[in-house]
Amino acid sequence: VWEEMSRAYAHGADRMWIANVGDLKPAEIGTEFFLRLAWNVDAWGADAQPVFLQEWAQREFGAALGPEIAGIMGEYYRLNFRRRPEHLQWWLPKEARKPNDLPSGEVDVRLADFAALRLRVEGLRAALPSAAADAFFELVEYPVLVSALSNERFFEGERGRADVALAADAALERLNVRWNRLAGGKWRGMMSAEPADAQWQSMRIAKWTLPASDAGRVPAAGVSGASMRFAADAFLRRADGEGVAWGRVQGLGKTGGAAVAILRSDAAHAAEANARLEYEADLPAGEVEVRIHMLPTFPAAGQMRVGVAMDGQQPQFVGVEAPDGGAAWTQGVLNNDRVASVKLHIAAAGRHTISVCGADVGLVIDSLEFVPARNDAHGPER
């Protein structure tokens, strides 16, 4: 919210903001921040997420419990940024069912992280004053447990662990029964474990069902073990240009740290001002594919381009189109990931400097991946 709206403000949207809020009930935190940002955009910087969550949690639950609750919600946002619980299927409407494309090890870590988050939430119950119990369930416990159980249901179902998946499904139903009874039924019917109506069928996932017994046997796609991946904010040096500045946006992206964005620009194209980030990596000799993982934003120029250079050479510019619609755009939004790639020739193995130039205002980089190039054709997006 901060990255998008502060950029809009900087480009002249400084009198009126209108938010289309179709599902207001589960969006209290984000909606409040949007309104406070609109009221005073200068009060918040690139560290808005951790700062606001701390302020919000202490206001709602007190100084003693606030820091832990803020930490829980920060982790909740990080895990769901990789794939939201309402998007836990890897096929689009009218497509045949297919397994997820996450490496098996990543699924293991994801489930373990959600399990740890559940324990943190459950550990706070005894410390809560009774007057705060309903608010805690509504704002913290329910979204965290629903996300954890949805992931457990989906991934364990794909792995053929029917008993675990069905138990998670039953637990989701119990949570919704509890939600509907909250505060005498005040919010009854506002949340549902499955799509609640027939709207937006071209975008909605299907109602969850246990996959066939062999659905989890399909090997998940993934890069080879030789690949290296860096969080975008792990750069060693940065160079801003005239009217252009890179910056870290705390809490944005999949790493839990920060994404890197062009936060200030007076130039239509940042490349014109020679703004760049520099990374160092030990790379093998031969061809290396550099993948730039970007968030699915809408840059001013209608496309997302980056320049990639090795050891001071001239950059090669690659990118992806950013239209609203199409299968690549849809999967990019569901994954919070658009990928541009370029192949570079490494003359000698060893430590090399990789420069990344942001070509278009609005570009947000999440991570960089270095993969020994394969012989088969590989397009700019997965």
TORTOR-909320 format. One record per atom (N, C-alpha, C): residue in three letters; x, y, z. Coordinates in steps of 0.2 Angstrom, whole numbers, plus 5000, padded with zeros to 4 digits. Layout:
ALAXYZ
...
***
This chain:
VAL500449945000
VAL500050005000
VAL500450065000
TRP501050065004
TRP501450125005
TRP501750134998
GLU502050084995
GLU502450094989
GLU502050114983
GLU501450084982
GLU501050104977
GLU500750184978
MET500450194984
MET500150254985
MET500650314986
SER501150304989
SER501650354989
SER501950374982
ARG501950324978
ARG502150334971
ARG501650374967
ALA501050354968
ALA500450394965
ALA500450464967
TYR500550474974
TYR500550544976
TYR501150584973
ALA501750554973
ALA502250594970
ALA502150614962
HIS501750574959
HIS501550584952
HIS500950624951
GLY500650654957
GLY500150704956
GLY499450684958
ALA499350624961
ALA498750604964
ALA498750624971
ASP498650694972
ASP498750724979
ASP498150754981
ARG497550744978
ARG496950774981
ARG496450724983
MET496350674979
MET495850624981
MET496050554980
TRP495950504985
TRP496050434983
TRP495450404985
ILE495250354980
ILE494650314981
ILE494850244981
ALA494650204986
ALA494750134987
ALA494150094986
ASN494250044981
ASN493649994980
ASN493749934985
VAL493349944991
VAL493449894996
VAL492849844996
GLY492949784992
GLY492349744992
GLY492249694998
ASP492849685001
ASP492849635007
ASP493149675013
LEU492749715016
LEU492949765021
LEU493149725027
LYS492749675029
LYS492849645036
LYS493549625037
PRO493849585033
PRO494549555034
PRO495149605033
ALA494949665031
ALA495449715029
ALA495549775033
GLU495449765040
GLU495449825044
GLU496149855044
ILE496649815045
ILE497349845046
ILE497549885039
GLY497449855034
GLY497649885027
GLY497249945026
THR496549945027
THR496149995026
THR496350055030
GLU496450045037
GLU496650105041
GLU497250135039
PHE497750095037
PHE498350125035
PHE498250165029
PHE497850135024
PHE497750175018
PHE497450245019
LEU496950245024
LEU496650315026
LEU497150355029
ARG497550325034
ARG498050375037
ARG498550395033
LEU498750355028
LEU499250375023
LEU498950435019
ALA498350425017
ALA497950475013
ALA497950545017
TRP497850535023
TRP497750595027
TRP498450635028
ASN498950595028
ASN499650635029
ASN500150585026
VAL500250595020
VAL500750545016
VAL501450555019
ASP501550615021
ASP502250625023
ASP502450605030
ALA501950575033
ALA502050545040
ALA502350475040
TRP502350445034
TRP502550375033
TRP503150375028
GLY503650335030
GLY504150315025
GLY504150245023
ALA504750225020
ALA504850155017
ALA504850105023
ASP504850125029
ASP504850075035
ASP504150075038
ALA503650095034
ALA502950105036
ALA502650035039
GLN502749985036
GLN502449925038
GLN502649905045
PRO503249895047
PRO503449875054
PRO503249935059
VAL503349995057
VAL503150045061
VAL502450055063
PHE502050045058
PHE501250045058
PHE501049985062
LEU501249925061
LEU501049865064
LEU501249875072
GLN501749895074
GLN501949905081
GLN501449955084
GLU501350015081
GLU500850065083
GLU500150035084
TRP499949995079
TRP499249975079
TRP499149915084
ALA499649875085
ALA499649815090
ALA499649845097
GLN500049885098
GLN500049915105
GLN499449955107
ARG499149995102
ARG498550025103
ARG497949975105
GLU497949925101
GLU497349875102
GLU497449825107
PHE498049805109
PHE498149755114
PHE498649765119
GLY498949835120
GLY499349855125
GLY500049845124
ALA500449885128
ALA501149885127
ALA501549815128
ALA501249775133
ALA501549715134
ALA501549665129
LEU500949655125
LEU500849605120
LEU500949635113
GLY500949705113
GLY500949735106
GLY501549705102
PRO502149705104
PRO502749695100
PRO502649625097
GLU502449575101
GLU502349505099
GLU501849495094
ILE501249535095
ILE500749535090
ILE500949565083
ALA501349615084
ALA501549655078
ALA502049605074
GLY502449565078
GLY502949515074
GLY502549465071
ILE502049435074
ILE501549385071
ILE501249415065
MET500949475065
MET500649495059
MET501149505053
GLY501749535055
GLY502249545050
GLY502449475046
GLU502549425050
GLU502649355048
GLU502049325044
TYR501449345046
TYR500849325042
TYR500849355035
TYR501049415035
TYR501049455028
TYR501549425024
ARG502149405027
ARG502749385023
ARG502549315020
LEU502249265024
LEU502149205021
LEU501549205016
ASN501049245017
ASN500549245012
ASN500649285006
PHE501249325006
PHE501449365000
PHE501649314995
ARG501949254997
ARG502149204992
ARG501549174988
ARG501049164992
ARG500449134989
ARG499849144994
ARG499349184992
ARG498849194997
ARG498349134998
PRO498049125004
PRO497649065005
PRO497149065000
GLU496849114997
GLU496249114993
GLU496549094986
HIS497149084985
HIS497449074978
HIS497849004978
LEU497648964983
LEU498048904983
LEU497748844979
GLN497848864972
GLN497848814967
GLN498248844961
TRP498548794958
TRP499048814952
TRP498748814945
TRP498048804945
TRP497748804938
TRP497248854938
LEU497148884932
LEU496648944931
LEU495948914930
PRO495448944931
PRO494748924929
PRO494748894922
LYS494448844921
LYS494348804914
LYS494948764912
GLU495548774916
GLU496148734915
GLU496048664919
ALA496448614916
ALA496448554920
ALA496848554926
ARG496648514931
ARG497048524938
ARG497748504937
LYS498148544940
LYS498948524940
LYS499248544947
PRO499748504948
PRO500048524955
PRO500448584955
ASN500548604962
ASN500948664963
ASN501648664960
ASP501948724958
ASP502648724955
ASP503148744960
LEU503048734967
LEU503548754972
LEU504048694973
PRO504648704973
PRO505148654975
PRO504848624982
SER504948554983
SER504748514988
SER505048544995
GLY505648564995
GLY505948595001
GLY505648665003
GLU505448704998
GLU505148765000
GLU504448755003
VAL504048695001
VAL503448685004
VAL503548655011
ASP504048625012
ASP504248595019
ASP504348655024
VAL504748705021
VAL504948765025
VAL504248805026
ARG503848815021
ARG503248855022
ARG502748825027
LEU502648755027
LEU502248725032
LEU502548735039
ALA503148725039
ALA503548735046
ALA503448805049
ASP503548855044
ASP503448925046
ASP502748935049
PHE502248905045
PHE501548925047
PHE501448885054
ALA501648825055
ALA501548785061
ALA501848825067
ALA502448855066
ALA502748895071
ALA502348965073
LEU502048985067
LEU501649045068
LEU501049035072
ARG500748975071
ARG500148955075
ARG500348945082
LEU500848915084
LEU501048905091
LEU501148975094
ARG501449025091
ARG501549095094
ARG500849125095
VAL500349115091
VAL499649145092
VAL499349105098
GLU499349035098
GLU499049005103
GLU499349015110
GLY500049035110
GLY500349045116
GLY500149115119
LEU499849155115
LEU499649225118
LEU498949215121
ARG498549165120
ARG497849165123
ARG497849175130
ALA498249135134
ALA498249145141
ALA498449215144
ALA498849245140
ALA499049315142
ALA498549365141
LEU498049355137
LEU497549405135
LEU497049425140
PRO496849485141
PRO496349495146
PRO495649475142
SER495149455146
SER494549435143
SER494249485138
ALA494249545140
ALA493949595136
ALA494249605129
ALA494849575128
ALA495149575121
ALA495149515117
ALA494849465120
ALA494849395117
ALA494449395110
ASP493949435110
ASP493549435103
ASP493949475098
ALA494249525100
ALA494649565095
ALA495249535093
PHE495549495097
PHE496149455096
PHE495949405091
PHE495449365092
PHE495249315088
PHE495049345081
GLU494649395081
GLU494449425074
GLU495049455070
LEU495549485073
LEU496049525070
LEU496649485069
VAL496849435073
VAL497449405073
VAL497349325072
GLU497049295077
GLU497049225078
GLU496649195071
TYR496049225070
TYR495749195064
TYR496149195057
PRO496349255055
PRO496749255049
PRO497349215049
VAL497749215055
VAL498349175055
VAL498149095055
LEU497649075059
LEU497549005059
LEU497248985052
VAL496749025049
VAL496449005043
VAL497048995037
SER497549045037
SER498049035032
SER498448975033
ALA498648965040
ALA499048905041
ALA498648835039
LEU498048835041
LEU497648775039
LEU497548765032
SER497348825028
SER497248815021
SER497948795018
ASN498448815020
ASN499148785017
ASN499248715018
GLU499048695025
GLU499148625027
GLU498648585023
ARG498048605022
ARG497548565018
ARG497748555011
PHE497948605008
PHE498148605001
PHE498748565000
PHE499348585003
PHE499948545001
PHE499948475004
GLU499748465010
GLU499648395012
GLU499248355008
GLY498648385006
GLY498248345001
GLY498548324995
GLU499048374992
GLU499348354986
GLU499848304987
ARG500148294993
ARG500648244995
ARG500348174996
GLY499648174996
GLY499348114997
GLY499248095004
ARG499348145009
ARG499148135016
ARG498448155017
ALA498048115015
ALA497348125016
ALA497048145023
ASP497348105028
ASP497148115035
ASP497248185037
VAL497848205036
VAL498048275038
VAL497648325034
ALA497548325028
ALA497248375024
ALA496448375026
LEU496148315027
LEU495448315029
LEU495448345036
ALA495848335041
ALA495848365047
ALA495948435047
ALA496348465043
ALA496448535042
ALA495748565039
ASP495448535035
ASP494848555032
ASP494248555037
ALA494248505042
ALA493748505047
ALA493948565052
ALA494548575053
ALA494748635058
ALA494548695055
LEU494548705048
LEU494348765045
LEU493648775046
GLU493248725046
GLU492548735047
GLU492348755054
ARG492748725059
ARG492648745066
ARG492748815067
LEU493348845064
LEU493448915064
LEU492948955062
ASN492648935056
ASN492148975054
ASN491448975058
VAL491348915061
VAL490748915066
VAL490948965071
ARG491548965074
ARG491649005079
ARG491649085077
TRP491849095071
TRP491849165068
TRP491049185068
ASN490649145066
ASN489949165065
ASN489549175072
ARG489849145077
ARG489549155084
ARG489949215088
LEU490449245085
LEU490849295088
LEU490349355090
ALA490449375096
ALA490049435098
ALA489349425097
GLY489049375098
GLY488349355097
GLY488149355090
GLY488549335086
GLY488449335078
GLY488449395075
LYS488849445077
LYS488949515074
LYS489149505067
TRP489649465066
TRP489949465059
TRP489749395056
ARG489149365057
ARG488949305054
ARG488949315047
GLY489249265043
GLY489149255036
GLY489649305032
MET490149345036
MET490549385033
MET491149345030
MET491349295033
MET491949255030
MET491649185028
SER492049155024
SER491849085021
SER492449045020
ALA492448985021
ALA493048935020
ALA493148925012
GLU492648935008
GLU492648925001
GLU492248984998
PRO492348994991
PRO492049044987
PRO491249044989
ALA491049104992
ALA490349114995
ALA489849124990
ASP489949144984
ASP489449154979
ASP489649144972
ALA489249154967
ALA489449144960
ALA489749194956
GLN490049244960
GLN490349304957
GLN491049294955
TRP491349324950
TRP492049324948
TRP492249254946
GLN491849214943
GLN492049144942
GLN492649134937
SER492749184933
SER493349184929
SER494049194933
MET493949214939
MET494549224943
MET494549184949
ARG494049154952
ARG493949114958
ARG494249044957
ILE494649024963
ILE494848954963
ILE494248914964
ALA494348844963
ALA493848804964
ALA493748784971
LYS493148754973
LYS493048734980
LYS493548674981
TRP493848674987
TRP494448624988
TRP494148554989
THR494448504985
THR494248434986
THR494948404986
LEU494948344990
LEU495548304991
LEU495748274984
PRO496348294982
PRO496648264975
PRO496548194975
ALA496648164969
ALA496648094967
ALA497348074971
SER497348004972
SER497847974976
SER498547994973
ASP498647994967
ASP499248004964
ASP499448084962
ALA499048124965
ALA499148194963
ALA499748224966
GLY499948204972
GLY500548224975
GLY501148194973
ARG501148144969
ARG501648104967
ARG502048144961
VAL501748194958
VAL502048234952
VAL502648274955
PRO503248264953
PRO503848304955
PRO503748384954
ALA503848414959
ALA503748494959
ALA504348524955
ALA504148574951
ALA504648604947
ALA505048644951
GLY505648654949
GLY506148694953
GLY506848704950
VAL507248754952
VAL507848764949
VAL508348714952
SER508948704948
SER509348654951
SER509748674957
GLY510048624960
GLY510348644967
GLY510948694966
ALA511148704960
ALA511748744959
ALA511548814958
SER510948834958
SER510648904957
SER510848944964
MET510949004963
MET511049054969
MET510449104969
ARG510249124974
ARG509749174975
ARG509849224980
PHE509849294978
PHE509949344983
PHE509349384984
ALA509249404990
ALA508749454991
ALA508949524988
ALA508449564985
ALA508649624981
ALA509049674986
ASP508849674992
ASP509149724997
ASP509849704999
ALA510149644996
ALA510749624998
ALA511349654994
PHE511149714991
PHE511649744986
PHE512249764990
LEU512849764987
LEU513449794991
LEU513549874990
ARG513349894984
ARG513349964982
ARG512749984978
ARG512550044979
ARG512050074975
ARG512250144972
ALA512050164966
ALA512250224963
ALA511550254961
ASP511350314964
ASP510750344962
ASP510950394956
GLY510550414952
GLY510650464947
GLY510350524948
GLU510350574943
GLU510050634944
GLU509350634944
GLY509050644950
GLY508350644950
GLY508050574951
VAL508450524953
VAL508250454954
VAL508650424960
ALA508250394964
ALA508450364970
ALA508150294971
TRP508650244973
TRP508350184975
TRP508250184982
GLY507850134984
GLY507650134992
GLY507450064993
ARG507550045000
ARG507249985002
ARG506549995005
VAL506049955003
VAL505349955006
VAL505349895011
GLN505349915018
GLN505349865023
GLN504649825023
GLY504749755023
GLY504149715024
GLY503849695017
LEU504149725012
LEU503849705005
LEU504249655002
GLY503849604999
GLY504249544996
GLY504149484999
LYS504549434997
LYS504549365000
LYS505049355005
THR505549395005
THR506149375009
THR506049395017
GLY505549435018
GLY505449455025
GLY505849515027
GLY506349535022
GLY506749595023
GLY506449655020
ALA506649665014
ALA506449725010
ALA506549715003
ALA506049744999
ALA506149744992
ALA506449814990
VAL506749814984
VAL507049874982
VAL506649904976
ALA506549974977
ALA506150004972
ALA506450074970
ILE506350104965
ILE506450174963
ILE505950214966
LEU506150244972
LEU505650274976
LEU505650354974
ARG506050374971
ARG506050444969
ARG506350454962
SER505950484958
SER506250494951
SER505850554948
ASP506350594945
ASP506050654941
ASP506150634933
ALA506450574932
ALA506550554925
ALA505950504923
ALA505750504917
ALA505250454914
ALA505550384914
HIS506250384913
HIS506550314913
HIS507150324917
ALA507150284922
ALA507750284927
ALA508450274924
ALA508450234919
ALA509050214916
ALA509450274913
GLU509050324911
GLU509350384908
GLU509750424913
ALA509650404920
ALA510050444925
ALA510550394928
ASN510650334925
ASN511150284926
ASN511150264934
ALA510550254936
ALA510450224943
ALA510550154943
ARG510950124947
ARG511050054947
ARG511150024954
LEU511149954955
LEU511249924961
LEU511849874959
GLU512249864963
GLU512849814962
GLU512849754967
TYR512949694964
TYR512949634968
TYR513649604966
GLU513849554971
GLU514449514970
GLU514249444971
ALA514449404966
ALA514349324967
ALA514849284964
ASP515049234967
ASP515449184964
ASP515149144959
LEU515349144953
LEU514949114947
LEU515449064943
PRO515149014941
PRO515548964937
PRO515748994930
ALA516248964926
ALA516348984919
ALA515748964915
GLY515648994909
GLY515148974905
GLY514549024905
GLU513948994902
GLU513349034902
GLU513049034909
VAL512849094911
VAL512449094917
VAL511749134916
GLU511249114918
GLU510549144917
GLU510449184923
VAL510349254922
VAL510149294928
VAL509449314927
ARG509049294933
ARG508349304933
ARG508249354938
ILE507849404936
ILE507649464940
ILE506949454942
HIS506849444948
HIS506149434951
HIS505849494953
MET505349524950
MET505049584951
MET504349574953
LEU504049624957
LEU503349624959
LEU502949644953
PRO502349624953
PRO501849644947
PRO501549704948
THR501949764947
THR501749824948
THR501549854941
PHE501349914940
PHE501149944934
PHE501550004933
PRO502150004930
PRO502650054929
PRO502250104924
ALA502550174925
ALA502250224921
ALA502350214913
ALA502850174911
ALA502950164904
ALA502550104901
GLY502150064905
GLY501850014903
GLY502249944902
GLN502849944904
GLN503249884905
GLN503749894910
MET503949834912
MET504549834917
MET505149804914
ARG505649854914
ARG506249834911
ARG506849844916
VAL507349804915
VAL507949804919
VAL508549794915
GLY509049834916
GLY509749814913
GLY510149774917
VAL510449724914
VAL510949684918
VAL511649684915
ALA512149704919
ALA512849704916
ALA513349664921
MET513849634918
MET514349594921
MET514949634921
ASP515249644927
ASP515949674927
ASP516049734923
GLY515549784924
GLY515649844921
GLY515549854913
GLN515249794910
GLN515149794903
GLN514449834902
GLN514249844896
GLN513649884894
GLN513049834896
PRO512549864899
PRO511949824901
PRO511549794896
GLN511249734896
GLN510749714892
GLN510149724895
PHE509649754891
PHE509049774894
PHE508449714892
VAL508149694897
VAL507649644897
VAL507049664901
GLY506449634899
GLY505849654904
GLY505249614902
VAL504749634905
VAL504049594903
VAL503549654902
GLU503049644898
GLU502549684897
GLU502149684903
ALA501749734905
ALA501349744911
ALA500649764909
PRO500349724904
PRO499649744903
PRO499149704908
ASP498549734909
ASP498049704913
ASP497649644910
GLY497849584911
GLY497549524908
GLY498049484905
GLY497849424903
GLY498249374900
GLY498549324905
ALA498749264903
ALA498949214907
ALA499549234911
ALA500049264908
ALA500649274911
ALA500549324916
TRP500149374915
TRP500049434920
TRP499649394926
THR499149354924
THR498749324930
THR499149284934
GLN499649244931
GLN500049204936
GLN500549244939
GLY500749294936
GLY501249344940
GLY500849374946
VAL500249394945
VAL499849424951
VAL499749364956
LEU499549304954
LEU499449254959
LEU500149234963
ASN500649244960
ASN501349224963
ASN501649284966
ASN501349344964
ASN501749404966
ASN502449404963
ASP502549384957
ASP503149374954
ASP503149384947
ARG503549424944
ARG503649434937
ARG504349424936
VAL504549384931
VAL505249364930
VAL505549384923
ALA506049424923
ALA506449444917
ALA507149404917
SER507349384912
SER507949344912
SER508449364906
VAL509049354908
VAL509549364902
VAL510149314904
LYS510449294898
LYS511049254899
LYS511649284897
LEU512149274902
LEU512749314902
LEU513349254901
HIS513849274897
HIS514449234897
HIS514949244902
ILE515149204906
ILE515649204911
ILE516349174909
ALA516849224907
ALA517449194904
ALA517849154909
ALA517849174916
ALA518249134920
ALA517849134927
ALA517849074930
ALA517549064937
ALA517849104942
GLY517449134947
GLY517649174952
GLY517149224954
ARG517449274958
ARG516949324960
ARG516849374954
HIS516249394953
HIS516049444948
HIS515549494951
THR515549554948
THR515049604950
THR514549614945
ILE513949604947
ILE513349614943
ILE512949674944
SER512849714939
SER512449784940
SER511749774937
VAL511349804941
VAL510649804939
VAL510349874938
CYS510149894932
CYS509949964931
CYS509149954931
GLY508849994934
GLY508150004934
GLY507950044928
ALA507550024923
ALA507450064917
ALA506750104917
ASP506350074922
ASP505650104922
ASP505450124929
VAL505150184929
VAL504950204936
VAL504350164938
GLY504350144944
GLY503850094947
GLY504150024947
LEU504750014945
LEU505049944946
LEU505149934953
VAL504949864955
VAL505149844962
VAL505449774961
ILE506049774964
ILE506449704963
ILE506449674970
ASP506249604969
ASP506149564975
ASP506849524976
SER507049494971
SER507649454972
SER508049444965
LEU508649414965
LEU509049404959
LEU509149324960
GLU509149294954
GLU509349224954
GLU509849204949
PHE510349164950
PHE510849154946
PHE510849074945
VAL510749054938
VAL510648984937
VAL511148964931
PRO511548914932
PRO511948894926
PRO511448874920
ALA511548914914
ALA511148904909
ALA511048834906
ARG510448824904
ARG510248754901
ARG510348764894
ASN510348704890
ASN510348704883
ASN509748714880
ASP509148694884
ASP508448704881
ASP508248774881
ALA507748794877
ALA507548864876
ALA507248874883
HIS507348944885
HIS506948964891
HIS506749034890
GLY506149044890
GLY505849114889
GLY505949164895
PRO505749224894
PRO505849274899
PRO505449264906
GLU504949224905
GLU504549214911
GLU504349134912
ARG504349114919
ARG504149044920
ARG503349044920
***
